[in-house]
Amino acid sequence: MTDSGSGAPKTIYRERQWVPAYWWVLAGLLVALTSAQLSLNRNVFWLIVPAVVLSVIAGWILVSLSKTVLSVEEDADGTRWLLAEKAVLPDDVVSRSLAVPATAKRNAMGRQLDPAAFVVSHGWVHEMVMLVLDDPEDPTPYWLIGTKNPEALLTAFVPDQAPGALANLKG
């Protein structure tokens, strides 16, 4: 966190969406299996080099899949900003918000999805928040953001709307 007196934005919430741990285990097993296959009836060089190269490639892929970071920052004048990937949203254009439980994610991402919506979603992040916009200059009707903790995200970004938006998660 930064000091609000310095003029720099203060981070209220931050979330990095890492791939699940079992993906790392599966990647390790795949690297071991492939390296073992390549080294059959050959010297140890054919085991070590593919293992190192494939481990680096697998690690790079998993880290690059985990690059999504959500954060909520508050600037000196009290405006809260949601930063999702390279997009930025101020809290004053959000007219309504809604927590989307894991059971409703398929519907939200399926036929009901507006093609003009801004979406940040991963298969391993099961819950989402929907932020309906009221900005005449923006053609985007709403943001649909996957999050591991919709309660914390909504409370940090739109605290006055959070209780009503979270009602369907608890009930």
Secondary structure, DSSP 4 states (H G I P E B T S, - for coil): ---GGGTSPEEEEEEE-PPPHHHHHHHHHHHHHHHHHHHTTS-THHHHHHHHHHHHHHHHHHHHHT--EEEEEE-TTS-EEEEETTEEEEGGGEEEEEEE-GGGHHHHHTTT--TTSEEE--TT--EEEEEEE--TT----EEEEEES-HHHHHHHH-TTTHHHHTHHHH-
